[in-house]
Amino acid sequence: PSALAVECGAFFMKGVFDNKRIEMGNRIRTLRKRRVGSQSEFAEKLDVSVITISRIENGMTKIDAELLIKMSEVLQVPVNIILGIGQQEYFV
């Protein structure tokens, strides 16, 4: 196999597209669109890059506790909602 194929295989094997992160990213995207608007507006409020927001929403990166709390404040939802624990009425 080519070097690129080997690299891509390693990329997926590391769990970069972990289902839990993808689900959380989808929740964040839904909340962001409803409560903030664009990725650039959200990124500015969180003091991160648009690329970071995109990677989070696509399940490609982990979120540290500090950013999770900041997102919770900006989106005006409890952290457990972002994590997918509890009330689902935020997504109806």
C-alpha positions as semicolon CSV with decimal commas, in nm:
position;residue;x (nm);y (nm);z (nm)
1;P;0,000;0,000;0,000
2;S;0,101;0,359;-0,053
3;A;0,234;0,572;0,231
4;L;-0,087;0,775;0,218
5;A;-0,303;0,463;0,253
6;V;-0,099;0,348;0,553
7;E;-0,124;0,695;0,710
8;C;-0,502;0,709;0,653
9;G;-0,543;0,361;0,799
10;A;-0,353;0,465;1,112
11;F;-0,564;0,780;1,129
12;F;-0,888;0,579;1,145
13;M;-0,746;0,310;1,374
14;K;-0,659;0,570;1,634
15;G;-1,031;0,639;1,671
16;V;-1,015;0,990;1,533
17;F;-1,371;0,953;1,412
18;D;-1,493;0,799;1,737
19;N;-1,874;0,772;1,734
20;K;-1,913;0,949;2,068
21;R;-1,715;1,247;1,941
22;I;-1,916;1,253;1,619
23;E;-2,243;1,250;1,814
24;M;-2,120;1,525;2,046
25;G;-2,001;1,726;1,745
26;N;-2,346;1,697;1,592
27;R;-2,505;1,821;1,915
28;I;-2,264;2,113;1,929
29;R;-2,334;2,200;1,562
30;T;-2,711;2,193;1,621
31;L;-2,686;2,412;1,930
32;R;-2,438;2,648;1,766
33;K;-2,665;2,704;1,464
34;R;-2,966;2,770;1,686
35;R;-2,801;2,988;1,947
36;V;-2,495;3,154;1,795
37;G;-2,500;3,133;1,416
38;S;-2,186;3,081;1,213
39;Q;-1,877;2,885;1,304
40;S;-1,675;3,206;1,289
41;E;-1,903;3,379;1,543
42;F;-1,882;3,075;1,771
43;A;-1,504;3,054;1,733
44;E;-1,469;3,422;1,820
45;K;-1,679;3,384;2,136
46;L;-1,470;3,083;2,241
47;D;-1,138;3,241;2,142
48;V;-1,046;2,949;1,915
49;S;-1,002;2,914;1,539
50;V;-1,279;2,827;1,295
51;I;-1,074;2,519;1,207
52;T;-1,098;2,408;1,571
53;I;-1,477;2,447;1,564
54;S;-1,498;2,252;1,240
55;R;-1,282;1,971;1,378
56;I;-1,494;1,954;1,696
57;E;-1,822;1,951;1,504
58;N;-1,690;1,674;1,277
59;G;-1,571;1,460;1,569
60;M;-1,206;1,494;1,473
61;T;-1,074;1,633;1,800
62;K;-1,127;1,599;2,172
63;I;-1,250;1,888;2,383
64;D;-1,080;1,973;2,709
65;A;-1,285;2,056;3,019
66;E;-1,212;2,429;2,999
67;L;-1,343;2,458;2,642
68;L;-1,642;2,239;2,724
69;I;-1,741;2,472;3,007
70;K;-1,690;2,777;2,785
71;M;-1,911;2,619;2,515
72;S;-2,176;2,548;2,774
73;E;-2,178;2,915;2,874
74;V;-2,184;3,047;2,517
75;L;-2,455;2,801;2,407
76;Q;-2,647;2,860;2,732
77;V;-2,697;2,489;2,802
78;P;-2,569;2,266;3,082
79;V;-2,253;2,067;3,008
80;N;-2,448;1,740;3,034
81;I;-2,653;1,842;2,728
82;I;-2,339;1,885;2,520
83;L;-2,216;1,549;2,648
84;G;-2,547;1,384;2,557
85;I;-2,651;1,303;2,911
86;G;-3,007;1,386;3,002
87;Q;-3,267;1,617;2,856
88;Q;-3,319;1,589;2,483
89;E;-3,573;1,871;2,445
90;Y;-3,288;2,096;2,337
91;F;-3,284;1,902;2,009
92;V;-3,656;1,884;1,930
